[in-house]
């Protein structure tokens, strides 16, 4: 008689089950416009997310066609991958809905994490592209999400659209930049879309010029790699090994805060589930097969860990005095990178290796233009408890904008402002010259009436010169303010 209540109590006390769907689609949209090209690392992004969460998830699904190079880097993930078709995605969602309903009937709660990396389209409505069609916003919010009886649903979207400005897998590290329609990130995180789903949280990014980025040096989308760096422990500000939305939000702000190139800046939208703004995206305690690294290389600042095959694992720039605990692939040949230096590293399962005192040898890095801006700016701002406290004190409602200049300004506005400023500058020079000549004539004349006229002329042109100079400064300042957001060319 006591077994049924006891079983129910144990079920209610059990931690929620996690179900993960990671989608990576390099292919162009079926209705892709002229100049739209295939992505390079959406498949790698999905494989890395799948690999991290597979250990902690009750069930996990990878929908991606990994290219030959990626298959060599992720052989196990390749053997488990499903086709990134909309039909397969819907089938997986329907299966998860059934599993969650079964869990709920047994008194067990469940969470779902959906990751997508690939192209997005803006018309006729914002959509994520699959091999056989598009997952529209209406389909996501009107059909699929309502079918999931989940405690929380986490959406991490790294979607891009249109042509790549920098492309290639050459030896030189380069950054591939793909346009995203203005407001697309906001569409997925809009209050109207999420108001009916208080259990849904989102993490979305575009750049200040409505662009998303891929970087050959990381073999990944820039945003996805930053998210993974945070989830592996980089964002853990309080050291409890649980990564909350607000910690990841602050971590992403620090990672991008010092990026100067207008094409490389990211604008991040992070909205935790309204039901629980302290919801967690990752509990690192569940990673029973991971290895751990602790400490900071002497004088390192920004450092990175990657596999010997060049797959980036984590980047971090900890605050002075912070001792990060980072989850890394166990029993794997790794490299610690500090600037132009590196050191070999390997960590057994559930063991902890210290980064302090590792012998570094020179390993030159290269990069120009946007890639150089990314290399110099990303993770340049130290992150830790102090940064997190300062970030968390900001109003929750305020969006995190990682650029001080208008992203919507056009090149024409910049030229107009500069033109007005230049015209005022020329007027200031001319009126200043006339005022100076009137002043000289005034000082040389001995006739009272003539002196009175020259003095009035001097005053009039002097004030005109000052006004023109002020107008010139305002015009030039406005042109400078608008120009970086209007410029789309790489260095």
C-alpha positions in Angstrom: 0.0 0.0 0.0 2.9 2.3 0.7 4.8 1.6 -2.6 2.7 3.7 -4.9 3.0 7.0 -2.8 6.7 6.3 -2.3 7.2 5.8 -6.1 5.3 9.0 -6.8 7.5 10.9 -4.3 10.7 9.6 -5.9 9.5 10.5 -9.4 8.6 14.0 -8.2 12.0 14.4 -6.6 13.8 13.2 -9.7 15.6 15.9 -11.8 14.0 16.8 -15.0 14.9 14.8 -18.1 16.5 16.7 -21.0 15.9 16.1 -24.7 18.1 17.8 -27.2 17.7 18.4 -31.0 20.8 19.9 -32.7 20.3 21.0 -36.4 23.1 22.1 -38.7 22.3 22.8 -42.3 25.0 24.2 -44.6 22.8 24.2 -47.7 21.3 27.3 -49.2 17.5 27.8 -49.0 15.5 26.2 -51.8 14.4 29.7 -52.9 17.8 31.3 -52.2 18.5 34.5 -54.1 21.4 35.3 -56.3 24.7 35.3 -54.4 23.4 33.0 -51.6 26.1 30.4 -50.9 26.4 27.3 -48.7 27.7 27.7 -45.2 30.8 25.9 -44.1 30.5 25.2 -40.4 26.8 24.9 -39.5 27.4 21.1 -39.5 30.3 21.4 -37.2 28.3 23.7 -34.9 25.5 21.2 -34.6 28.0 18.3 -34.0 29.7 20.2 -31.2 26.4 21.1 -29.5 25.2 17.5 -29.9 28.5 16.2 -28.5 28.4 18.4 -25.4 24.7 17.7 -24.6 24.6 14.0 -25.6 26.0 12.9 -22.3 23.5 14.9 -20.1 20.4 14.3 -22.3 17.9 11.5 -21.9 17.7 11.5 -25.7 19.5 13.6 -28.2 19.2 14.0 -32.0 21.6 15.4 -34.6 20.1 16.5 -37.9 23.0 17.4 -40.2 24.9 16.3 -43.3 28.5 16.6 -42.2 31.0 17.3 -45.0 33.9 14.9 -45.5 36.3 17.0 -43.5 33.8 17.3 -40.6 33.2 13.5 -40.8 36.8 12.9 -40.0 36.6 15.3 -37.0 33.3 13.9 -35.7 33.2 10.2 -36.6 30.8 9.2 -33.8 28.5 12.1 -34.4 28.5 11.3 -38.2 27.3 7.7 -37.5 24.3 9.0 -35.5 23.3 11.9 -37.7 19.9 12.2 -39.4 19.0 14.1 -42.5 18.3 17.8 -41.8 15.0 17.8 -43.5 11.9 19.5 -42.2 10.0 16.2 -42.3 12.6 14.5 -40.1 12.6 17.5 -37.7 8.8 17.3 -37.4 9.0 13.6 -36.8 11.5 14.0 -34.0 9.4 16.8 -32.5 6.3 14.5 -32.5 8.3 11.7 -30.9 9.6 14.1 -28.2 6.0 15.2 -27.5 5.0 11.6 -26.9 8.0 11.0 -24.6 7.3 14.1 -22.6 3.6 13.2 -22.2 4.7 9.7 -21.0 7.2 11.4 -18.5 4.4 13.7 -17.2 2.1 10.8 -16.7 4.7 9.2 -14.5 5.2 12.4 -12.5 8.5 13.2 -14.3 9.2 16.6 -15.8 11.2 17.2 -19.0 13.1 20.0 -20.8 13.8 20.4 -24.5 16.8 22.2 -26.0 16.6 23.1 -29.7 19.8 24.3 -31.4 19.8 25.5 -35.1 22.7 26.7 -37.2 22.2 27.5 -40.8 20.6 29.9 -43.3 17.5 31.9 -42.4 15.1 33.6 -44.8 13.1 36.8 -44.2 10.2 36.5 -46.5 7.3 35.7 -46.6 8.1 35.4 -42.9 11.2 34.6 -40.8 12.1 31.0 -41.2 14.9 28.5 -40.6 15.9 26.5 -43.7 16.0 22.8 -44.0 17.0 20.6 -47.0 13.3 20.2 -48.1 11.7 23.4 -46.9 11.6 26.1 -44.3 10.5 26.0 -40.6 8.4 29.2 -40.5 7.8 31.2 -37.3 4.1 30.3 -37.5 4.9 26.6 -37.7 7.3 26.8 -34.8 5.1 28.9 -32.5 1.6 27.8 -33.7 2.1 24.1 -34.3 5.3 22.6 -32.8 5.9 24.4 -29.5 2.3 24.0 -28.3 2.6 20.3 -28.8 5.5 19.9 -26.3 4.4 19.3 -22.7 7.8 20.4 -21.5 8.8 22.3 -18.3 11.1 24.5 -20.3 12.1 24.8 -24.0 15.4 26.4 -24.8 16.0 27.8 -28.3 19.5 28.6 -29.3 19.5 30.0 -32.9 22.5 30.9 -35.0 20.7 31.6 -38.3 22.1 33.6 -41.1 20.9 34.7 -44.6 22.3 35.9 -47.9 25.8 36.0 -49.3 29.1 35.3 -47.6 31.5 38.3 -47.9 34.6 36.3 -46.8 34.6 32.6 -47.7 37.1 29.8 -47.9 38.8 27.0 -46.0 42.3 28.0 -47.0 45.3 28.0 -44.7 44.8 31.6 -43.8 42.3 32.2 -41.0 39.4 34.1 -42.4 35.9 35.1 -41.3 32.8 34.3 -43.3 30.1 36.9 -42.9 26.5 36.2 -44.0 23.7 38.8 -43.9 20.7 38.3 -41.6 17.5 40.3 -42.3 17.1 43.3 -40.0 15.0 42.4 -37.0 15.2 38.6 -37.6 16.7 38.0 -34.2 14.1 40.2 -32.6 11.3 38.3 -34.4 12.3 35.1 -32.7 12.6 36.8 -29.3 9.7 39.2 -29.7 7.3 39.7 -26.8 4.3 38.9 -29.0 5.8 35.5 -30.0 6.9 34.5 -26.5 4.1 35.9 -24.5 2.0 32.8 -25.0 5.0 30.5 -24.1 6.4 31.5 -20.7 8.2 28.2 -20.6 10.3 29.1 -23.7 13.7 30.9 -23.5 15.8 32.1 -26.4 19.4 32.9 -27.2 19.8 34.5 -30.6 22.5 36.7 -32.2 23.2 38.8 -35.3 25.8 41.5 -35.8 25.4 45.2 -35.6 25.1 45.2 -39.4 22.5 42.3 -39.3 25.2 39.7 -40.1 26.2 36.4 -38.7 29.7 35.1 -38.8 31.7 32.0 -39.5 35.4 31.8 -38.8 37.8 29.3 -40.2 40.3 29.8 -37.3 37.6 28.2 -35.0 36.0 25.9 -37.6 32.7 27.2 -36.2 30.1 30.0 -36.2 31.5 32.7 -34.0 28.3 33.0 -31.9 28.0 29.2 -31.5 31.5 28.9 -30.3 31.0 31.7 -27.7 27.9 30.0 -26.5 29.7 26.6 -26.1 32.6 28.4 -24.3 30.2 29.8 -21.8 28.3 26.5 -21.4 31.6 24.6 -20.7 32.1 26.7 -17.7 33.4 30.0 -19.0 30.2 31.7 -18.0 30.1 30.3 -14.5 30.4 33.5 -12.5 29.6 32.0 -9.1 31.5 28.7 -9.5 28.4 26.4 -8.9 28.9 24.6 -12.2 25.4 25.6 -13.3 25.1 28.0 -16.3 22.0 30.2 -16.1 20.7 32.4 -18.9 21.8 35.6 -17.1 25.4 34.2 -16.8 25.6 33.3 -20.4 24.2 36.7 -21.4 26.9 38.5 -19.4 29.5 36.2 -20.8 28.5 36.9 -24.4 28.6 40.7 -23.6 32.1 40.4 -22.3 33.3 38.2 -25.2 32.1 40.7 -27.8 32.5 44.0 -25.9 35.9 44.9 -27.3 35.3 44.0 -31.0 35.8 47.2 -33.0 35.2 46.1 -36.6 31.5 47.0 -37.4 31.1 43.8 -39.4 32.3 41.7 -36.5 30.1 43.0 -33.7 27.4 40.8 -32.4 24.0 41.9 -31.1 22.7 39.2 -28.7 19.1 38.7 -27.7 18.9 36.5 -24.5 15.4 35.9 -23.0 15.1 33.4 -20.2 11.8 31.6 -19.7 9.3 34.0 -18.1 8.3 31.2 -15.7 11.8 31.1 -14.2 14.4 33.8 -15.1 17.0 31.8 -13.1 16.5 28.8 -15.4 19.7 26.9 -16.3 21.0 26.0 -19.8 23.6 23.6 -18.5 24.4 21.7 -15.3 28.0 20.7 -15.6 27.6 18.2 -12.6 25.9 15.9 -15.1 29.1 15.5 -17.3 30.4 12.3 -15.8 32.7 11.5 -18.7 34.3 14.9 -19.1 37.7 16.1 -18.0 38.3 19.4 -16.2 40.9 22.1 -16.4 41.4 24.6 -13.7 43.5 27.8 -13.2 44.9 30.3 -15.6 48.2 30.1 -17.5 50.7 32.6 -16.0 50.0 36.1 -17.4 47.7 34.6 -20.0 44.6 36.9 -20.1 42.7 35.5 -23.1 43.5 31.8 -23.7 41.9 29.0 -25.7 41.8 25.2 -25.7 41.4 23.2 -28.9 41.9 19.6 -30.1 45.1 18.7 -32.0 42.9 18.5 -35.1 42.0 22.2 -34.8 38.5 21.9 -33.3 38.1 24.8 -30.9 36.8 23.7 -27.5 36.7 26.9 -25.4 37.9 30.5 -25.2 38.1 32.5 -22.0 39.6 35.7 -20.6 39.0 35.4 -16.8 39.2 38.3 -14.4 42.3 38.5 -12.2 41.9 36.2 -9.2 39.2 34.0 -10.9 40.0 30.3 -11.0 37.8 28.9 -13.8 36.7 25.3 -13.9 36.2 24.2 -17.6 34.8 21.0 -18.9 36.8 19.6 -21.8 36.8 16.3 -23.8 38.5 13.7 -21.7 41.3 11.4 -22.9 41.8 13.6 -25.9 45.0 15.3 -27.2 44.4 19.0 -26.6 46.4 22.2 -27.1 46.4 25.2 -24.8 46.8 28.4 -26.8 48.0 31.7 -25.3 48.5 34.3 -27.9 51.2 33.0 -30.3 52.2 30.2 -27.9 50.8 26.7 -27.2 51.3 23.7 -24.9 50.0 20.1 -25.2 47.3 19.0 -22.7 45.4 15.8 -22.0 42.9 15.2 -19.1 41.6 11.7 -18.0 37.9 11.3 -17.4 36.7 13.1 -14.3 40.3 14.2 -13.5 41.3 17.9 -13.2 44.4 19.3 -14.8 46.0 22.6 -13.9 46.9 25.1 -16.6 49.4 26.8 -14.3 53.0 26.1 -15.2 52.5 24.5 -18.5 55.5 24.9 -20.8 54.5 27.1 -23.8 56.2 27.0 -27.2 55.8 29.5 -30.0 53.0 28.9 -32.5 52.5 32.0 -34.8 49.0 33.0 -35.7 47.9 34.9 -38.8 45.0 37.1 -39.7 44.0 40.3 -41.5 40.9 42.4 -41.8 37.8 41.1 -40.2 39.6 38.0 -38.9 42.2 40.2 -37.3 39.5 42.3 -35.7 37.9 39.2 -34.3 41.2 37.8 -33.0 42.0 41.1 -31.3 38.5 41.9 -30.0 36.8 38.6 -29.1 37.3 37.7 -25.5 39.5 40.8 -24.9 37.3 41.8 -22.0 38.0 39.8 -18.8 34.9 38.0 -17.5 34.2 36.9 -14.0 32.1 37.6 -10.9 32.8 41.4 -11.0 31.8 41.7 -14.6 28.7 39.5 -14.0 27.6 41.6 -11.1 27.9 44.8 -13.1 26.0 43.3 -16.0 23.3 41.8 -13.8 22.6 45.2 -12.2 21.4 46.5 -15.6 17.7 46.7 -16.2 16.4 43.2 -17.3 14.2 44.8 -20.0 17.1 46.6 -21.7 18.3 44.7 -24.8 22.1 44.1 -24.9 23.4 46.2 -27.8 27.1 45.7 -28.3 27.7 48.8 -30.4 27.4 52.5 -29.6 26.7 53.5 -33.3 23.5 53.2 -35.2 23.1 50.0 -37.1 20.3 51.3 -39.3 22.2 54.3 -40.8 22.7 54.3 -44.5 25.8 55.3 -46.4 23.8 58.2 -47.9 23.2 59.6 -44.4 26.9 59.4 -43.7 27.8 61.3 -46.9 25.1 63.9 -46.3 26.4 64.6 -42.8 30.0 64.8 -43.9 29.0 67.0 -46.9 27.1 69.5 -44.7 30.0 69.5 -42.3 32.5 70.2 -45.1 30.3 73.0 -46.5 30.1 74.6 -43.1 33.9 74.2 -42.8 34.5 76.0 -46.1 32.0 78.8 -45.0 33.8 79.1 -41.7 37.2 79.5 -43.4 35.9 82.2 -45.8 34.0 84.2 -43.2 36.9 83.9 -40.9 39.2 85.3 -43.6 36.8 88.2 -44.2 36.6 88.9 -40.5 40.4 88.9 -40.1 40.8 91.3 -43.0 38.1 93.6 -41.5 39.9 93.5 -38.1 43.2 94.5 -39.8 41.5 97.4 -41.6 39.8 98.5 -38.4 43.1 98.7 -36.6 44.7 100.7 -39.4 42.0 103.4 -40.1 42.0 106.8 -38.4 38.5 107.8 -39.5 35.8 107.3 -36.9 32.9 106.5 -39.3 35.1 104.1 -41.3 36.3 102.5 -38.0 32.6 102.0 -36.9 31.7 100.3 -40.2 34.8 98.0 -40.1 34.1 97.1 -36.5 30.5 96.1 -37.3 31.7 94.1 -40.3 34.3 92.4 -38.2 31.8 91.4 -35.6 29.3 90.1 -38.1 31.8 87.9 -40.0 33.4 86.8 -36.7 30.1 85.4 -35.4 29.4 83.9 -38.8 32.8 82.2 -38.7 32.2 80.8 -35.3 28.7 79.5 -36.3 30.0 77.9 -39.4 32.8 76.2 -37.5 30.4 74.8 -35.0 28.1 73.5 -37.8 31.2 71.9 -39.4 32.1 70.1 -36.2 28.6 68.8 -35.7 28.4 67.6 -39.3 31.7 65.8 -39.2 30.9 64.2 -35.8 27.6 63.0 -37.2 29.2 61.6 -40.3 31.8 59.8 -38.2 29.1 58.5 -35.9 27.0 57.1 -38.8 29.8 55.9 -41.1 31.0 52.7 -39.3 27.5 51.3 -39.3 27.1 52.1 -42.9 30.3 50.7 -44.1 30.2 47.1 -45.2 33.7 46.5 -46.6 36.3 44.4 -44.9 39.8 45.7 -44.4 
